[in-house]
Amino acid sequence: MPRRIGQILLSGGLDSTTLACLARDETDELLALTLDYGQRHAIELDAARKVAAALGIAHRVVDVRFYRGLAAHSALTDATRFDLPAGRAPAEIATGIPVTYVPLRNTFFLTLAAASLESRVLQAIETEGRTADDIDPVLYIAANALDYSGYPDCRPEFYATVTETLRLGSKIGTQYGCAMRVATPLIDKSKADIVRLGVHLGAPLALSWSCYDAGPRPCGVCDSCLLRAKGFAEAGVEDPAL
């Protein structure tokens, strides 16, 4: 069996915490990457640290706060200009793209995570002497297209193109024929499904943070809080983080 080298984008939220537990169990070498992009809910960085520690996963928090100034048209990067949507009904949340969308955030995040993963694979091939056939590189992201806020970079059609793009743009893909896979195992699951999976896997959901606000307690009214509450309610599970 090829050695699976994994990389996961870990925000510290419900979805990525569940996925981190899944990825840990099915990879040989897993690195969690958390990106500090100057988000208003920077408390999620601490949640990611706690989740990674609880799962025993190697973890890096990378400072990319410059991105906040580039992706400025968002309530998550400029709290002085934009208010968080609050108290919206599920039908309203599912309509349109809200102001909490951060321009091309997942595209940027995937590029950084892929660069880290490719570097690890190149190290294995060119320094450690492993063969490309003996390596299975996987990039995990907790994208979800059912109970989400309408973000275009959470939709299946976006991820359908990403793997080929990374293959064509990488040395491991073009020279070694060792293309990394972008894994989105939560993309077709409801929030209730994700809660049930997290509980089944023993994921540390009590440590996760989903709120778009700065804390210290979840606001309970932003889109992310409402979707999280809906998921736990439909799963018939009490939210251990509250």
Secondary structure, DSSP 8 states (H G I E B T S, - for coil): --EEEEEEE--SSHHHHHHHHHHHHH-SEEEEEEEE---TTTHHHHHHHHHHHHHT-EEEEEE-THHHHHS-SSTTT-TTT----BS--HHHHTSS--TT--TTHHHHHHHHHHHHHHHHHHIIIIIS---GGGEEEEEE----SSSS---GGGSHHHHHHHHHHHHHT-HHHHTS----EEE-TTTT--HHHHHHHHHHHT--GGG----SS--SS--S-BHHHHHHHHHHHHHT---TT-
